[in-house]
Amino acid sequence: MYNSMNLEEIKKLCAQTLVWDAHAGVFPNHEIDLTLLNEWRKNSVNYVSINVGFDVMSMNQTLETLAAYRNWVLKNNDLFVLACNMGDVVIAKKEGKLAVAFDIEGMNALSGNINMLSLYHGLGVRQMLFAYNLNNKAAGGCHDTDIGLSTFGKTIVKEMNRVGIIIDCSHAGLKTTMDIMVHSTKPVVFSHSNPSTICEHQRNISDDQIKACAKTGGVIGINGMGIFLGNNDINTHRIVRHICYISELVGSEHVGIGFDYSPQLDIDVSAILATRPDFWPPGQSYDTPDIKHAGPSQIVDIAAVLTGIGFKTNEVEGILGKNFQRVASIVWQ
C-alpha cells in the first residue's frame, strides 16, 4: 500500500525525525569558514560529519584543520554542538542546533602511530576511513593495487573498536574492505558509497561489499556526487534508485545518506587537486566539467519520493538518519 502523505506531512516528518548526513564533502582546510554548515541546519539536518583530513595531507595539516574546526564549533555553540556521544546529538536536536563531529579519510593522519587514534577520538573524530583512493601503511585504496589490510591495519581495526570510532570503508579497495569487515567486532559503514551495479565506478561498491557491510549490522550512505550516481545526474529519482537497490538487496535498515556535499568554497580546490593527480586518476570522470552535488536541500524531496513509491514511515526515518544513529549508538558507546 502506498503512503498517502502530502507535502506538508513530509516536511513535518523530516522536521521531527533525526536526519543524519554521514559525510560532508567540505574540503579540509583550516582557513575555511564553517558558517557554510548553516546549509545543513536550515534543511532539517540534525547531525553531520565533516572531514578534517585525508591521505593527501600530513598529520600536522590534519591536526591544524581539526583544531580550527573544533574551535569554530565550540565558539558557535548557540547554533552548533560538538557531538561526542549520542546524548549530544539528541540534545542538539531538541534545542534546534546542528550536531557536528569529525571524520578523517585515510590512515596517513596517524603517521604510523596507533596512539593517535585515541587522541583524535578525544578531539571529536568519530569516524575514520582506512584509505583515500591510494594505498597507505594500513590498507589498499580503490584506485590502487589492492593490498588488503596490513598487520598495522588489523591493529587499527581493534583499536578503533576499542576507543569508539566508526570504521568507514569508503574509498578503500575491495579486498581491504572485506578484510576489515571480517576483523571488526562492531558494525562498519560505507559513509558515502553507491552500488556499482547501478553506476560502474571504482569508487562505488559491489553487491558482495554491500552484503558484508549489512552482515556487520552496518549502513551504506548514498553519495550525492553526480559522477557516482551516474551521468552526473543528481535528480532525486536517481538517488532513490540507489536507495531502492540496496534496500532490495539487504533491507532498508542498511541504507542512509552521506551526501559528500560541498558548498561553494573560498579556496581554489582545483589547484590543490592538480598537485596530486594520482589520487584522482584519469578515466574515472573526475575531469567532468561542473560535477554536480546533491545536498541537504533535497532531503524533503527524497522523503517524498520514498513515501510515494511505498516505503513505510519507519523505513524513511531509518534511511534519513535512524540507521546511522543505530550504528553510532553501538560504536560510540
Stockholm file with secondary structure:
# STOCKHOLM 1.0

chainA/1-333         MYNSMNLEEIKKLCAQTLVWDAHAGVFPNHEIDLTLLNEWRKNSVNYVSINVGFDVMSMNQTLETLAAYRNWVLKNNDLFVLACNMGDVVIAKKEGKLAVAFDIEGMNALSGNINMLSLYHGLGVRQMLFAYNLNNKAAGGCHDTDIGLSTFGKTIVKEMNRVGIIIDCSHAGLKTTMDIMVHSTKPVVFSHSNPSTICEHQRNISDDQIKACAKTGGVIGINGMGIFLGNNDINTHRIVRHICYISELVGSEHVGIGFDYSPQLDIDVSAILATRPDFWPPGQSYDTPDIKHAGPSQIVDIAAVLTGIGFKTNEVEGILGKNFQRVASIVWQ
#=GR chainA/1-333 SS CCCCCCHHHHHHHHHHSCCEEEEECCCCCTTCCGGGGHHHHTTTCCEEEEEEEETTSCHHHHHHHHHHHHHHHHHTTTTEEECSSHHHHHHHHHTTCEEEEEEEESGGGGTTCTTHHHHHHHTTEEEEESCSSSCCSSCCBTTSCCCCCCHHHHHHHHHHHHHTCEEECTTBCHHHHHHHHHHCSSCCEETTCCBTTTSCCTTSBCHHHHHHHHHTTCEEEECCBHHHHSTTCCCHHHHHHHHHHHHHHHCGGGEEECCCCCCCCSSCHHHHHHHCGGGSCTTSSTTCTTCCBCCGGGHHHHHHHHHHTTCCHHHHHIIIIIHHHHHHHHHHC
#=GC SS_cons         CCCCCCHHHHHHHHHHSCCEEEEECCCCCTTCCGGGGHHHHTTTCCEEEEEEEETTSCHHHHHHHHHHHHHHHHHTTTTEEECSSHHHHHHHHHTTCEEEEEEEESGGGGTTCTTHHHHHHHTTEEEEESCSSSCCSSCCBTTSCCCCCCHHHHHHHHHHHHHTCEEECTTBCHHHHHHHHHHCSSCCEETTCCBTTTSCCTTSBCHHHHHHHHHTTCEEEECCBHHHHSTTCCCHHHHHHHHHHHHHHHCGGGEEECCCCCCCCSSCHHHHHHHCGGGSCTTSSTTCTTCCBCCGGGHHHHHHHHHHTTCCHHHHHIIIIIHHHHHHHHHHC
//
